Amino acid sequence: MSQIVWVLILVTVLISIRGIKAPFFLEKYKFQVAAIVKGEKIRLLTAGFLHVDYLHLGFNMYALYLFSDIVVKYLGNLHFLFLYFGSLVAGNVLALWYHKNQPYYSAVGASGAVSGVVYSSILLYPNMSLYLFPIPFPIPGYLFGIGYLLYSAYGMKKQLGNIGHSAHLGGAIGGFVLTLLLYPQVFYQNKQMVFLLTIPIVLLFLFEKKLKK
């Protein structure tokens, strides 16, 4: 795995441990609508280095470990970082827009950034297959990508669980758009795949008002 990814994981782990052990630190840098609206825009970035517990942290870092190699292979280290942080901010911006009337809404986690990496890897390597417990057989990566976006949109609508579905969705969209910008060859190599992965994104914007009701 790329050294830059190891460094990213290490920094995230160290900052997250600090936040888990020192609640005041987490409160100061977490995503919170009211604080961001008042001008603390840095929280759009810092929230991605914080996690509520070790399970949350471990899941995100393991997903990053699994999918980052494909993105680094095609985009290189610098563009990978641009995509990672771009997806992180995109996820939190969508969360800010979606929860703008909920001033006390707060969240932490690298899920938006990791979602961007996952979606980018599927776009770059559409022939990948994924094993998802408890499904006993592999599923195509593109089906996972489409299903992930649709589930995130449904989760936003129904507010399922204590999960930042809007950040997941925004991060995935960020990863999709940035991959096309940074590696436009993918459009010519996999036009059908680009089209398939675009459908749920277009549907999201067409029906965004219904999502918020």
Buried (B, 14 or more C-beta within 10 A) or exposed (E): EBEBBEEBBEEBBEBBBBBBEEEEBBEBBBBBBEBBEEEBEEBBBBBBBBBBEEEBBEBBBEBBBBBBBBBBEBBBEEBBBBBBBBBBBBBBBBBBEBBEEEBEBBBBBBBBBBBBBBBBBBBBBBEBEBEEEEEEEEBBBBEBBBEBBBBBBEBBBEEEEEBBBBBBBBBBBBBBBBBBEBBEEBBEEBEEBBEBBEEBBEEBEEEEEEBEE
